[in-house]
Amino acid sequence: AAFNADPKGSVARWRHLGWLSASPEPEAGGQAEVAEGVALGRLLFALPCISPAAVGDYISRSDPMCPSALSAFMGCFTFCGLRLDDGLRLVFAALAVPGEAQKVDRIVHAFAGAYYSCLEPSLDSRPGRPPFRDVTAAYVASFSAMLLNTDAHNPNVRSKMNVEQFVYNNRGINGGDDLPRMYLEQLYHAICTNEIKAHHDRAETPPRSSVIERHAQAHHAQAHHAQPHPPSPFPPPPLPSTVSFVPALPSAARWRYLQQRSRCAHYLPAAHVWTQARGAQAGASCLEVQRGLAADVLPIAIEHATRLVHESSSTSANAT
């Protein structure tokens, strides 16, 4: 996508094409920059082929349009039913947090506001819903969770924080009171057990996937080991020599984001507007969208196909 290479130029072009037209909703407040920011945030959430690093870096800037874009981007997520750490995983599956402290603070602030808004009783009435009294408590707890994630999974940190220290560090953050100890313990163990990771572009991380490794192991076993039963009627097909790697399967958080993104397709420009805007490049644009969708869906299909082959082989072996 052109946005990944030139975010500022892409936004200017989208404005010229009318894709960031004024929002009719009252929160726009009649301010053009705020209205365009809302439209931009929703567009960036719905567009495929957008780099998480490019999105995180741009919408966390201090430009006049970016705060409303960041707020609208976070507002597209559905956090209902998610614990705080899972909400952070979902956000990091869509954008990468920049290294600048001010940008990190803006992203966490926007996340806390969107996350807390999903905890309203009318939206989330579960008995075990996060016990935050206000958005400030969600904001402080989010930062605390990110600090714990770094402490627990950074090999350079030798003295790890224990659960008692984590509970002590979060005392009095819930409107002057403490969060329930059980909730903090669950949050602590969830983060220490499962690291909160940001989604990386495939171009930046091209290791060989487990799919290829399983193919290689299967062919090696067939070539060098005697089989205790007849060969499987579904042997793994040889991989083309031109294939160097297969994209790794998306994480559960990334897949949840892709599902939520598909529900926001109505924020994309109309098909005829897209075609008129791109002109001769419309075909390339459609191909880009198709590649983005296939790159996210095909790994899931490959994984399921591999499991079906394995189950079929096991069933055939047991039958004989």
C-alpha positions in Angstrom: 0.0 0.0 0.0 1.2 3.5 -0.8 0.4 4.6 2.8 3.3 2.4 4.1 5.9 4.3 2.1 4.4 7.8 2.2 1.7 8.2 4.9 1.5 12.0 4.7 1.2 12.0 0.9 -1.4 9.3 1.0 -3.6 11.2 3.5 -3.3 14.3 1.3 -4.4 12.3 -1.7 -7.3 10.7 0.1 -8.4 14.2 1.2 -8.3 15.4 -2.3 -10.3 12.4 -3.5 -13.0 13.1 -0.9 -12.4 9.9 1.1 -12.1 12.0 4.3 -15.3 13.9 3.9 -16.9 15.5 6.9 -18.5 13.1 9.3 -22.2 13.7 10.0 -21.9 12.5 13.6 -22.2 15.0 16.4 -18.8 14.2 17.9 -17.1 15.9 15.0 -18.2 19.2 16.5 -18.2 21.0 13.1 -14.4 21.0 13.0 -13.1 19.9 9.7 -9.9 18.5 11.1 -11.7 16.4 13.7 -14.2 15.1 11.2 -11.4 14.2 8.7 -9.5 12.5 11.5 -12.5 10.4 12.4 -12.8 9.3 8.8 -9.1 8.7 8.5 -9.0 6.5 11.6 -11.9 4.3 10.4 -10.4 4.1 6.9 -7.0 3.0 8.3 -8.7 0.3 10.4 -10.6 -1.1 7.4 -7.9 -0.9 4.8 -6.0 -4.1 4.0 -2.3 -4.2 3.2 -1.5 -1.4 5.8 1.7 -1.8 7.8 1.0 -1.9 11.6 4.3 0.1 12.0 3.1 2.8 9.6 -0.3 3.1 11.2 1.1 3.2 14.8 3.7 5.9 13.9 1.3 8.1 12.0 -1.9 8.2 14.1 0.2 8.8 17.3 1.6 12.0 16.0 0.8 15.4 17.3 -0.7 16.6 14.0 -4.1 18.3 14.4 -6.0 15.5 12.7 -4.2 12.6 14.4 -5.8 12.6 17.9 -9.3 12.1 16.4 -7.9 9.6 14.0 -6.3 7.6 16.8 -9.5 7.8 18.9 -11.6 6.6 15.9 -9.2 3.8 15.1 -9.5 2.5 18.7 -13.2 2.9 18.6 -13.5 0.4 15.8 -12.3 -2.4 18.1 -14.7 -4.6 20.1 -13.2 -5.2 23.5 -16.3 -6.7 25.2 -15.5 -9.9 26.9 -11.7 -9.4 26.8 -9.4 -9.1 29.8 -7.1 -6.1 29.8 -4.1 -8.1 28.5 -6.2 -9.6 25.6 -7.4 -6.1 24.7 -3.7 -5.0 24.4 -2.9 -8.1 22.3 -5.8 -7.1 20.0 -4.5 -3.6 19.6 -0.9 -4.7 19.0 -2.2 -7.1 16.3 -3.3 -4.1 14.3 -0.6 -1.5 15.0 3.0 -1.4 16.3 3.7 1.0 19.2 6.5 3.5 18.3 9.5 3.9 20.5 8.8 7.6 21.4 7.4 8.0 24.9 4.8 10.6 23.9 3.5 8.4 21.1 3.2 5.5 23.4 1.3 7.6 25.9 -1.1 8.7 23.3 -1.8 5.2 22.1 -2.3 3.9 25.6 -4.6 6.8 26.5 -6.7 6.1 23.4 -6.8 2.4 24.1 -7.8 2.9 27.7 -10.7 5.2 26.7 -12.0 2.7 24.1 -11.5 -0.3 26.4 -13.3 1.4 29.3 -16.2 2.5 27.0 -16.8 -1.2 26.2 -17.1 -2.0 30.0 -20.3 0.0 30.3 -23.0 -2.2 32.0 -25.2 -1.9 28.9 -22.4 -3.4 26.7 -20.6 -5.8 29.2 -22.7 -7.0 32.1 -20.6 -10.1 32.9 -20.1 -10.8 36.6 -16.3 -11.0 36.1 -16.0 -7.8 34.0 -12.9 -5.7 34.8 -13.6 -3.7 37.9 -12.4 -0.3 36.7 -14.2 2.7 38.2 -13.0 5.2 35.6 -10.9 5.5 32.5 -7.9 6.7 34.5 -7.8 3.3 36.3 -7.8 1.5 32.9 -5.1 3.8 31.7 -2.8 3.2 34.7 -3.5 -0.6 34.6 -2.7 -0.7 30.9 0.7 0.9 31.5 1.4 -1.4 34.4 0.6 -4.4 32.2 3.0 -3.2 29.5 5.7 -2.7 32.1 5.1 -6.2 33.5 5.3 -7.6 30.0 8.7 -6.0 29.4 9.9 -7.1 32.8 8.8 -10.7 32.4 10.0 -11.3 28.9 13.0 -9.1 28.4 16.1 -11.3 28.9 18.1 -8.2 29.9 16.0 -7.9 33.0 17.6 -10.2 35.6 15.5 -9.5 38.6 11.9 -10.3 37.6 8.9 -8.8 39.3 6.9 -11.3 41.4 3.1 -11.3 41.9 3.4 -9.5 45.3 5.4 -6.7 43.8 2.9 -6.3 40.9 -0.1 -6.2 43.3 1.8 -3.6 45.5 2.7 -1.4 42.5 -1.0 -1.2 41.5 -2.4 -0.2 44.9 -4.8 2.7 45.0 -5.2 3.1 41.2 -8.9 2.4 41.1 -10.3 5.8 42.2 -8.2 5.7 45.3 -9.0 2.1 46.1 -7.2 -1.1 45.1 -8.2 -3.4 42.3 -9.3 -6.9 43.4 -6.3 -9.0 44.2 -7.7 -11.9 42.2 -8.0 -9.8 39.1 -4.4 -8.6 39.4 -3.1 -12.1 40.0 -4.9 -13.3 36.9 -3.5 -10.5 34.9 0.0 -11.1 36.2 0.0 -14.9 35.4 -1.6 -14.3 32.0 1.1 -11.9 30.9 4.0 -13.9 32.4 2.7 -17.1 30.7 1.9 -15.5 27.3 3.9 -12.5 26.2 2.1 -9.6 24.6 3.7 -9.3 21.2 3.2 -6.8 18.4 2.3 -8.0 14.9 5.3 -7.7 12.5 5.1 -7.3 8.8 5.9 -10.5 6.9 8.5 -8.7 4.9 10.4 -8.0 8.0 10.2 -11.5 9.5 10.6 -14.2 6.7 11.6 -17.3 8.7 10.6 -20.7 7.4 7.3 -21.6 8.8 6.3 -24.7 10.7 4.3 -25.8 7.6 7.5 -26.2 5.6 9.3 -27.8 8.5 6.6 -30.4 8.8 6.9 -31.2 5.0 10.6 -31.6 5.4 10.3 -33.9 8.4 7.7 -36.0 6.6 9.8 -36.5 3.5 12.9 -37.3 5.6 10.9 -39.9 7.6 9.7 -41.5 4.4 13.1 -41.6 2.9 15.1 -42.9 5.9 12.8 -44.9 8.1 10.8 -48.0 7.5 7.1 -47.5 7.9 5.2 -49.9 10.4 2.1 -49.6 8.2 1.4 -49.0 4.5 2.2 -45.5 3.1 -0.5 -42.9 3.7 -2.8 -42.4 0.8 -2.3 -38.6 1.4 1.4 -38.0 1.4 2.4 -34.4 1.8 3.1 -32.9 -1.7 6.6 -31.7 -2.4 7.0 -28.0 -2.1 7.9 -26.0 -5.2 11.6 -25.2 -5.3 10.7 -21.5 -5.8 9.0 -21.4 -2.4 11.5 -20.1 0.2 9.0 -19.7 3.1 5.3 -19.7 3.8 3.9 -16.9 6.0 3.5 -18.0 9.6 0.0 -18.5 10.9 -1.6 -15.3 12.3 -1.8 -15.2 16.1 -5.2 -15.5 17.7 -5.2 -11.8 18.4 -4.3 -11.0 14.8 -7.1 -13.3 13.5 -9.6 -11.6 15.8 -8.5 -8.2 14.4 -8.9 -9.5 10.9 -12.4 -10.6 11.7 -13.3 -7.2 13.2 -11.7 -5.4 10.3 -13.9 -7.3 7.9 -17.0 -6.0 9.8 -15.8 -2.4 9.1 -15.6 -2.7 5.3 -18.4 -0.1 5.1 -15.8 2.5 6.0 -14.0 1.8 2.8 -14.7 4.1 -0.2 -17.4 2.9 -2.6 -16.3 0.6 -5.3 -17.1 3.0 -8.1 -15.2 5.8 -6.2 -12.2 3.5 -5.8 -12.2 2.7 -9.5 -12.6 6.3 -10.6 -9.9 7.5 -8.3 -7.3 4.9 -9.3 -8.2 5.0 -13.0 -5.7 2.8 -14.9 -4.3 1.6 -11.6 -7.6 0.2 -10.4 -6.7 -3.3 -11.4 -3.4 -3.2 -9.4 -5.3 -1.8 -6.5 -7.8 -4.7 -6.6 -4.9 -7.2 -6.9 -3.3 -5.6 -3.9 -6.5 -6.1 -1.9 -6.7 -9.7 -3.1 -3.1 -10.4 -2.1 -3.7 -8.9 1.3 -6.8 -11.0 2.0 -5.1 -14.2 0.6 -2.0 -13.6 2.7 -4.1 -13.5 5.9 -6.5 -16.4 5.0 -4.2 -18.9 3.2 -2.1 -19.8 6.2 -5.2 -20.7 8.1 -6.4 -22.9 5.1 -2.9 -24.5 4.9 -2.9 -25.3 8.6 -6.4 -26.9 8.5 -5.5 -28.9 5.3 -2.4 -30.2 7.0 -4.4 -31.3 10.0 -6.9 -33.0 7.8 -4.1 -34.9 6.0 -2.7 -36.0 9.3 -6.0 -37.1 10.6 -6.8 -39.0 7.4 -3.4 -40.7 7.6 -4.0 -41.7 11.2 -7.5 -43.0 10.4 -6.1 -45.1 7.5 -3.3 -46.5 9.6 -5.7 -47.5 12.4 -8.1 -49.1 9.9 -5.3 -51.4 8.5 
